[in-house]
Amino acid sequence: MKILFLLFPFFLLFLQGAAGNDIRCTIEGGRCRFGGCQFAEKQIGKCYRISLWGQAVCCG
């Protein structure tokens, strides 16, 4: 039982990090892009995806 008490905060933090920012970005009318936004766009958030180029940003 003590192990469950120790693992509970870990699961909360893990699930919070995977909250689906890609979906939220799409709902707000944006797109997830790597590197940065194009000229006419502005950054409205961050996406969950991470690659060799860094974390994706939500541009709208």
C-alpha positions in Angstrom: 0.0 0.0 0.0 2.9 2.4 0.7 4.0 2.1 -2.9 0.7 3.3 -4.2 0.9 6.3 -2.0 4.3 7.1 -3.6 3.2 6.4 -7.2 0.1 8.5 -7.0 1.8 11.9 -7.4 3.9 10.5 -10.3 0.8 9.4 -12.2 -0.8 12.8 -11.7 2.2 14.6 -13.1 2.5 12.2 -16.0 -1.1 12.5 -17.0 -1.0 16.3 -16.7 2.0 16.5 -19.1 0.1 14.4 -21.7 -3.0 16.6 -21.6 -3.4 16.8 -25.4 -2.1 20.3 -26.2 -2.3 19.3 -29.9 -6.0 19.0 -29.7 -6.3 22.3 -27.8 -4.3 24.0 -30.5 -6.5 22.7 -33.2 -9.7 23.8 -31.3 -8.2 27.3 -31.0 -7.7 27.4 -34.8 -4.0 26.9 -34.8 -1.4 24.4 -36.1 1.5 22.7 -34.5 4.7 23.6 -36.2 8.4 22.8 -35.5 10.9 25.6 -35.4 8.6 28.6 -35.3 5.6 30.3 -36.8 5.4 31.7 -40.3 5.5 35.5 -41.0 1.7 36.2 -40.7 1.2 33.9 -37.7 1.8 34.4 -34.0 2.5 31.8 -31.3 -0.6 31.0 -29.3 0.7 28.1 -27.3 2.9 25.0 -27.2 2.2 21.5 -28.5 3.1 18.3 -26.8 5.2 16.8 -29.6 8.9 16.9 -29.2 11.4 16.0 -31.9 15.1 16.6 -32.8 14.2 20.2 -33.7 12.7 21.0 -30.3 9.2 21.3 -29.1 6.4 22.2 -31.5 4.7 25.5 -31.1 1.0 26.3 -31.7 0.7 29.0 -34.4 -2.5 30.7 -35.2 
